[in-house]
Amino acid sequence: MIGNVSLSDDGGINYSSDHNSLLENGSSHSSPNEVPEIEACLYYFGLRGPRHRGPKLIFRTSKDVFPAPSGPEQHPRHMRLLPVYDHHILSKGDLWPTIRSQVVRLLDRRNIQLSSVDLVRFSWVKHDEENEDDEDDEEDEDDGDDQENEDDEDDQENENDEDDGTDEYDPDIGFLPSRTVVTTPVTIWVGVLPDTLTGEVAFKSSNDILDLLKEHGISDVDVAYRESVAKGSSGPELFAPVWDFDPLKAVIDPVTTSLSLPIAGFETLYSQGKLGFYFKVGRDLYAVTARHVLFPENEGNNAYSYVAGPKKEVVLMGSKDFNDFLASIQDHIDIMNHTVGILERRATTLTARAEGDGPTAKQAAKELEVTRRQLPKTREAIEALKNFFVKMKTEWTSPKDWIIGHVVWAPPVSVHAAPHSYTVDVCVIELDKKKFLKNFRGNVLDLGPEIGPGKFISLMYPPVDSPSDFDYPVDRLLKLRGILSAEEICTPNNKDHKGDPMRYVIKRGLTTLTTIGCLNGFESYVRRYFALGSRDSVETAVYPYDTISGPFSRGGDSGSIIVDALGKFVALLTCGTGPTDSSEITFGTPMHWLWDIIKTQFPVPTSISMPTTTSFGSFLSPSSFFRTYNERP
């Protein structure tokens, strides 16, 4: 309980009627550099989804005034995390990697237990009354150094004053008849382990970082600290992907050959993740995932290469996934049975109206015709689901029936030597071709039924006048080809709904299914803690789409492939910062580097086109794959 705000374990928030208690409790703090409790808990409200609090704020150098909720009828403002693609100084050469490393050393010097160092921006909607309050606050502020005041006026809260004069609706706030969108300056956002850093130490550390920035002529970058933990987001033939009109479309995805398949180790069914992508060498078919999905920490971190003897087998879905999968089929059958009952009662009512002489008889006859068409289709769908349920129960009776291959190569989880310092968290699986060949479609990402085609396109290209290179596939299967280069990662190719530069990416995970996120142009520094120490790495970062869509990934999504609008491979998802059920930032190993690491162990025959950073060619395209196997003697 914080004041009159009750915060649930999952970050949800509820208000009581005593708002005076909230304000009184939220205003007390022990020192000038300790953030008030209510601000610490609600400053980043919305970063992990609507009506969910974000990470706890410890200290910030930004000058914006936090508007505490005035009562139970007022929601906290919703903050959005934005990517950064350009800065007039940090974008030059390799300056950001240099400064990022120096920031880490400064943090270590003060024994700060960091989890990540990210380059971000924030935005929120400001009400007119808040604008007036801020003007009054600015008049009361200390004059300080003249030059610093000039810098603050230019660089603090780049308020886009985009008061477009139209009413805008936010599902959590309501109608906003007049509003200003505030976008902050670029911020070095430091994540630290919970309950390890005070505001006083963070204040001193922020001065260290600001002094470092001044040495490079940078005075328009803020520093902020938040609590955050970097965590891993850990039989019969498979089916072909189905179209939207198929009655099995809502349940069959986990057992089709499209990406990303849910997997687990045969001996570790409790640890689940995703199959990232396929590749082949000669006539052998392989798949890639993150090592930690199949090698729990208690198994050690030794190099693994299969030569002979017992195999480390991989299954499609762990125990929990399979039980949830069966339950989802049964749930859909129950829902459709209820639908049949409603349609039958509706048909009875409409028949009586259509046969009468009332003014609605003609309309009732039309609706009756539609209802009678729906009934047999719904009954057919129920039968299809029942048959599918029986097939899964009889042909997938034990984990041995779920085996789809075995691990052939898994180097120790480590960090590559400078200058890249990327995470090597990769595992290659040789697949059982008999379970894939009949319905194989190659590297295609099923966009899933959760987001309709029209909505998907509007999310990928919010401005109506924005050029679109995303073509929603009619069968929902996005063909993957090419690898996004390091230069392309740093370069936006789109705009968000405010007109700011953006590059959107897509992934389909085990836990969050299909999500769209914002690829950041600057890489992050990540530190993960383990029983015997910690591991530092540099990662590609993806931010949530907005404050409404929820996180880009959660625990269990590890191993998923992240791709762009054209189907180019971007990164292999490895971890994220935040609680297990929600990540404010998702991290991955960039494919433009990881693919070269894989190729050192799996030479590619010259007759087969394999991916490069500029062309994915016929990389495991259905035609090249089936041609290879059809030509066998």
Secondary structure, DSSP 4 states (H G I P E B T S, - for coil): -BTTEEEPTTSBEEE-S-HHHHHHHHT--SSTTSPPHHHHHHTTTTTTSTTB--SPEEEE---PPP----STT-PPPPPEEE-----TTTTSTTHHHHHHHHHHHHHHHTT--EEEEEEEEEEEEEEHHHHHHHHHHHHHS----HHHHHHHHHHSSEE-----SS-EEETTTEEESSEEEEEPPPEEEEEE-TTS--HHHHHHHHHHHHHHHHHTT--S-EEEEEE--EEE---PPPBPP--TTSTTTTT-GGGBSSB--EEEETTEEEEEEE--EEEEETTEEEEEE-HHHHS-GGG----EE--SSS--EEEES-HHHHHHHHHHHHHHHHHHHHHHHHHHHHHHHHHHHHHS-STTHHHHHHHHHHHHHHHHHHHHHHHHHHHHHHHHHHHS-SGGGGEEEEEEEEPPSEEPPTTT-BEE--EEEEE-GGGTTTT---SEEE--SSS-HHHHHHHH--STTS-------TTSEEE---B--HHHHTS--EE-TTS-EE-EEEEEETTTEEEEEEE-SS-EEEEEEETTEEEEEEEEEEEES-SSS--S--TT-TTPEEEETT--EEEEEEEEES-TT--SEEEEEEHHHHHHHHHTTSPPPTTS----SS--TTTT-HHHHHHHHHT--
